[in-house]
Amino acid sequence: MIGLTLGSYFFRRYASITAWNFVGIGLLIFIVTFAEVSSRSAGLPGYSPQWALSLAALQTPIILLQAVPFIGLIAAMATLISLNRKYELVVARAAGVSAWQFLTPIAFGSFVFGVLAITLLNPLAANGFSRAQIIESEVRGAKSSTNSEAEQWIKQRAGDEETVIGASAVLNGGQVLVRPTFFRIDADGRIVERLDAERAFLRDGYWELTDVARRRGTAAPERVETLQVPTNLRAEFVGEQLTRPEATSIYALPGKIEVAHSFGLKANAFATHFHSLVTLPVLLVAMTLIAATVSMRFTRMGQSATVILGGILAGFLLYVVSVLVKAFGSAGVVPPMVAAWTPVVVAMFYGVTFLLYKEDG
């Protein structure tokens, strides 16, 4: 049995390497995001370097959260390779410590890293993502309300009239829409009016639009300070339909799913996102086992680049499969829990089987 001193030493080595990788990759993501934001927004009237820096800072956590599996994989590989190069694993094996024993503190460290990612980084990423959408839509102006790929849409019916509603961002659980667009359609299916507003507030039985540009047919746009559009929608339903899962923290996702079920909606996207966050710590343990399959073998001149590249490709393949199956879960093709857990369980069995073959024959 591995001693407490040796186990804590392996754990500290993994934690130190993970922290440095996390900070380094986070800074790299921030720099690349800042350059990308600056290149595509430099010509906008409201652009400034301070705005680009703040937007990059808000977008960095959501991208960093997606990179957590790779950070865990690289950290585990770097830890095992460094222990090998300093003959520490050789000494541990000579002392009767098995691979399973010295992998335990490293796997435990990866599990803790995953728990910290979903409990601390995820709420920060969700809040930053939501605020980044609002800030970007305000600077981009009307262009974002008409051409934004991230814009969400919802349909409502009031009497014989249908209204299709889109928004760049949603605030206060669906009570406020940022730069919304309303298409009002008559009983014959013809668009009779288009409304582009600065904000839309959901009141009791109607939408209150402010700073509205009204377009009817081929007539010139008409500016209206405030305008009311009848509705029978509730804020919970609007928030459920227009909010992206990435903009919701893990603490709020169960409530979102419950509200969706109360409206008769399946909420597959929210449920799949929730289960994928729950599986993150176990996914990092699976990444550690994959790293162990290519990093534990002792070689006098160090690990070959081919072996290391093979481990990285295996981790990348696991990530791609996880994203693909998650898309199936979000679309309702497979149950969300199955979509989130299947790649993780398969990767875990692969790592355990390989190590059993190598260590125990």
C-alpha positions in Angstrom: 0.0 0.0 0.0 1.4 3.4 -1.0 2.3 5.5 2.0 0.7 8.9 2.8 4.0 10.7 2.3 4.6 9.3 -1.2 1.0 9.6 -2.2 0.8 13.3 -1.1 4.1 13.9 -3.0 2.6 12.5 -6.3 -0.6 14.5 -5.7 1.4 17.7 -5.2 3.4 17.1 -8.3 0.2 16.6 -10.3 -1.5 19.6 -8.7 1.5 21.9 -9.4 1.9 20.8 -13.1 -1.9 21.1 -13.6 -1.9 24.6 -12.1 0.9 25.8 -14.4 -0.8 24.3 -17.4 -4.1 25.8 -16.5 -2.6 29.3 -16.1 -0.5 29.0 -19.2 -3.4 27.8 -21.4 -5.7 30.4 -19.9 -3.3 33.2 -20.9 -2.9 31.8 -24.4 -6.7 31.6 -24.8 -7.0 35.2 -23.5 -4.4 36.5 -26.0 -5.9 34.6 -29.0 -9.5 35.7 -28.0 -8.4 39.3 -27.7 -6.7 39.2 -31.2 -9.8 37.6 -32.7 -12.2 40.1 -31.1 -10.0 43.0 -32.2 -9.7 41.7 -35.8 -13.5 41.3 -36.3 -14.7 44.3 -34.3 -12.1 47.0 -34.9 -14.3 48.8 -37.4 -17.3 49.2 -35.2 -18.2 52.7 -33.8 -18.1 51.6 -30.2 -14.9 49.7 -30.4 -12.0 50.4 -28.0 -9.0 48.3 -26.8 -10.5 48.4 -23.3 -13.8 46.9 -24.6 -11.9 44.2 -26.5 -9.9 43.3 -23.4 -13.0 43.1 -21.2 -14.9 41.0 -23.8 -11.9 38.6 -24.2 -11.7 38.3 -20.4 -15.4 37.4 -20.2 -15.1 34.8 -23.0 -11.9 33.2 -21.7 -13.6 31.1 -18.9 -16.1 29.4 -21.3 -13.3 28.4 -23.7 -11.0 27.4 -20.8 -13.8 25.1 -19.5 -13.9 23.3 -22.8 -10.1 22.9 -22.7 -10.2 21.3 -19.2 -10.1 17.7 -20.5 -7.0 18.4 -22.5 -5.4 20.2 -19.6 -6.0 17.2 -17.4 -4.5 14.9 -20.1 -1.4 17.0 -20.7 -0.9 17.4 -16.9 -1.2 13.7 -16.3 1.3 12.8 -19.1 3.7 15.5 -17.9 3.6 14.3 -14.3 4.2 10.7 -15.2 7.0 11.5 -17.7 8.7 13.8 -15.2 8.5 11.1 -12.5 10.0 8.6 -15.0 12.9 10.9 -16.0 13.9 11.3 -12.4 13.7 7.6 -11.8 11.1 8.2 -9.1 8.7 5.6 -10.6 11.5 3.1 -10.9 12.3 3.5 -7.2 8.6 3.3 -6.3 8.3 0.0 -8.3 11.4 -1.4 -6.8 9.9 -0.7 -3.3 6.9 -2.8 -4.2 4.5 0.0 -5.2 2.3 -1.1 -8.1 1.1 1.1 -10.9 -2.4 1.2 -9.5 -1.1 2.5 -6.2 1.0 5.4 -7.5 -1.7 6.2 -10.1 -4.3 6.6 -7.3 -3.2 10.0 -6.0 -2.8 11.3 -9.6 -6.3 10.0 -10.5 -7.6 11.6 -7.3 -6.0 14.9 -8.2 -7.6 14.8 -11.7 -11.0 14.1 -10.0 -10.5 17.1 -7.7 -9.6 19.2 -10.7 -12.8 18.2 -12.4 -14.9 19.0 -9.3 -13.3 22.5 -9.0 -13.9 23.0 -12.7 -17.7 22.4 -12.5 -18.2 24.1 -9.1 -16.0 27.2 -9.6 -15.1 27.6 -13.2 -18.4 26.7 -14.7 -20.5 29.4 -12.9 -17.8 32.0 -13.8 -17.9 30.8 -17.4 -21.7 30.9 -17.6 -21.9 34.4 -16.1 -19.1 35.6 -18.4 -20.6 34.1 -21.5 -24.0 35.7 -20.7 -22.4 39.1 -20.1 -20.2 38.8 -23.2 -23.3 38.3 -25.3 -24.9 41.5 -23.9 -21.7 43.6 -24.3 -21.0 42.5 -27.8 -24.7 43.0 -28.9 -24.6 46.6 -27.5 -21.5 47.5 -29.4 -22.4 45.8 -32.6 -25.8 47.5 -32.6 -28.5 46.6 -35.1 -26.2 44.3 -37.0 -26.1 41.8 -34.2 -29.9 41.6 -34.0 -30.3 40.8 -37.7 -27.2 38.7 -38.5 -26.1 37.1 -35.3 -25.5 33.4 -35.7 -26.0 33.0 -31.9 -29.4 34.6 -31.9 -32.2 32.4 -30.6 -35.9 32.4 -31.8 -39.3 31.7 -30.3 -42.8 31.8 -31.7 -45.9 33.0 -29.9 -49.6 33.2 -30.9 -52.1 35.9 -29.7 -55.5 35.5 -31.3 -55.2 35.1 -35.1 -51.7 36.7 -35.1 -48.4 34.9 -34.8 -45.2 36.6 -33.7 -41.7 35.3 -34.2 -39.3 36.7 -31.7 -35.5 36.7 -31.7 -33.0 38.2 -29.3 -29.2 38.7 -29.0 -29.3 38.0 -25.2 -31.8 37.2 -22.4 -31.8 38.8 -19.0 -33.6 38.2 -15.7 -34.8 34.7 -16.5 -36.6 35.7 -19.7 -38.1 39.0 -18.5 -35.8 41.2 -20.6 -34.6 40.7 -24.2 -31.5 42.6 -25.5 -31.9 44.0 -29.1 -34.9 41.8 -29.9 -36.6 41.5 -33.4 -40.3 40.9 -33.7 -41.9 39.6 -36.9 -45.7 39.9 -36.8 -47.5 37.5 -39.1 -51.2 37.7 -40.0 -53.7 34.8 -40.4 -52.7 34.3 -44.1 -49.0 33.8 -43.2 -47.8 37.2 -44.4 -45.3 39.3 -42.5 -47.2 42.5 -41.8 -44.7 44.2 -39.5 -41.1 44.0 -38.3 -40.0 45.6 -35.0 -36.4 46.1 -34.1 -36.0 47.3 -30.5 -33.3 48.2 -28.0 -34.9 46.3 -25.2 -38.1 44.3 -24.7 -39.6 43.9 -21.2 -42.1 41.1 -20.5 -45.1 42.6 -18.7 -48.4 41.0 -17.6 -49.9 40.1 -21.0 -47.7 42.1 -23.3 -44.2 42.9 -24.4 -43.1 46.5 -23.8 -40.6 47.5 -26.5 -38.3 50.6 -26.2 -36.5 52.6 -28.9 -38.3 50.7 -31.7 -37.7 50.8 -35.5 -41.0 49.8 -37.1 -41.1 48.5 -40.7 -44.3 47.9 -42.6 -44.1 46.7 -46.2 -41.9 48.9 -48.4 -42.4 52.0 -46.3 -39.5 53.7 -44.6 -38.8 52.7 -41.0 -40.7 54.5 -38.4 -39.1 55.4 -35.0 -41.3 54.7 -32.0 -40.2 55.4 -28.4 -42.3 52.6 -26.8 -44.6 50.0 -28.2 -46.7 47.1 -26.8 -47.1 43.7 -28.4 -49.7 41.3 -26.9 -48.4 38.0 -25.5 -49.5 35.0 -23.5 -45.9 33.9 -22.7 -44.4 33.5 -19.3 -40.9 34.5 -18.3 -39.9 31.0 -17.4 -40.9 29.7 -20.9 -39.1 32.5 -22.6 -35.9 32.0 -20.6 -36.1 28.3 -21.3 -36.4 28.7 -25.0 -34.0 31.6 -25.7 -31.2 30.9 -23.1 -28.3 28.8 -24.4 -27.2 25.9 -22.0 -23.7 27.3 -21.9 -25.0 30.5 -20.3 -26.5 28.6 -17.4 -24.4 27.4 -14.5 -24.6 23.9 -13.1 -26.4 25.1 -10.1 -29.3 26.6 -12.2 -29.5 23.8 -14.7 -31.7 21.5 -12.6 -34.2 24.3 -12.1 -34.2 25.0 -15.9 -34.9 21.4 -16.7 -37.7 21.2 -14.1 -39.3 24.4 -15.6 -39.1 22.9 -19.1 -40.8 19.7 -18.0 -43.5 21.7 -16.4 -44.2 23.3 -19.8 -44.2 19.9 -21.5 -40.7 20.4 -23.0 -38.0 17.8 -23.0 -35.1 20.3 -22.5 -32.6 17.8 -24.1 -30.0 20.4 -24.6 -30.0 21.5 -21.0 -30.1 17.9 -19.7 -27.3 16.9 -21.9 -25.2 19.8 -20.8 -25.9 19.1 -17.2 -24.9 15.5 -17.4 -21.8 16.3 -19.4 -20.7 18.7 -16.6 -21.4 16.0 -14.0 -19.3 13.5 -15.9 -16.3 15.9 -16.2 -14.5 14.7 -13.0 -14.8 11.0 -14.2 -13.8 12.1 -17.7 -10.6 13.5 -16.3 -9.9 10.3 -14.5 -10.3 8.5 -17.8 -7.9 11.0 -19.4 -5.4 10.1 -16.6 -5.7 6.4 -17.4 -5.2 7.1 -21.1 -2.1 9.2 -20.2 -0.8 6.3 -18.1 -1.0 3.9 -21.0 1.6 5.9 -22.9 3.7 7.6 -20.1 4.5 5.0 -17.5 6.9 2.9 -19.5 10.5 3.7 -18.5 12.9 4.5 -21.3 16.5 5.6 -20.7 16.4 8.4 -23.2 12.9 9.5 -22.3 9.5 9.0 -24.0 9.5 9.1 -27.8 7.5 11.8 -29.6 5.4 9.1 -31.3 4.2 7.6 -28.0 3.4 11.0 -26.6 1.6 12.0 -29.8 -0.4 8.8 -29.6 -1.6 9.6 -26.1 -2.7 13.1 -27.2 -4.5 11.7 -30.3 -6.3 9.2 -28.1 -7.5 11.9 -25.7 -8.5 14.1 -28.7 -10.5 11.2 -30.2 -12.3 10.7 -26.9 -13.1 14.4 -26.8 -14.4 14.4 -30.4 -16.6 11.4 -29.7 -17.9 13.0 -26.5 -18.9 16.2 -28.4 -20.5 14.2 -31.2 -22.6 12.0 -28.8 -23.5 15.1 -26.8 -24.9 16.6 -30.0 -27.0 13.5 -30.5 -28.2 13.9 -26.9 -29.1 17.6 -27.4 -31.1 16.7 -30.5 -33.0 14.0 -28.7 -31.6 11.1 -30.7 -30.3 9.4 -27.6 -31.2 10.0 -23.9 -29.1 12.8 -22.4 -27.7 10.6 -19.6 -26.6 8.0 -22.1 -25.0 10.6 -24.4 -23.0 12.0 -21.5 -21.9 8.9 -19.8 -21.2 6.4 -22.7 -17.9 7.9 -24.0 -16.6 8.3 -20.4 -17.4 4.7 -19.4 -15.9 3.3 -22.6 -12.7 5.3 -22.1 -12.5 4.2 -18.5 -12.8 0.6 -19.5 -10.2 1.0 -22.2 -7.7 2.5 -19.8 -8.3 -0.1 -17.1 -8.1 -3.0 -19.5 -4.9 -1.7 -21.0 -3.2 -1.2 -17.6 -4.4 -4.6 -16.4 -2.8 -6.2 -19.5 0.4 -4.3 -19.1 0.8 -4.6 -15.3 -0.9 -7.8 -14.4 -0.7 -9.8 -17.6 
